[in-house]
Amino acid sequence: QKLADALKSRDAVIANLEGVDEFLTRRIIDFLNGVTYVLGGETQKIGHAVMIFAPPNFDISKDLGYTMPQTYSRKRNLELFEE
């Protein structure tokens, strides 16, 4: 839910899923793809087991990774799993 809230707040989510169980990885990707789709955003694989889920205010370039708009100023590191 934290990741969906970040997307709803117009923050991009970069998910490094390296080392995560294949079943859980699929569930996370499916969930974030759904949220991103509903918001009108975009999803792109940017590395081995690394994906970016971006709201519509982000411009993702396939050649350059992603570009943040100048109005973006917040940075947050959201933990996927709480201990």
Beta strands, then each sheet from edge to edge (+ up, - down):
strand 1: 13-16
strand 2: 42-47
strand 3: 50-54
sheet 1: 1+ 3- 2+
end
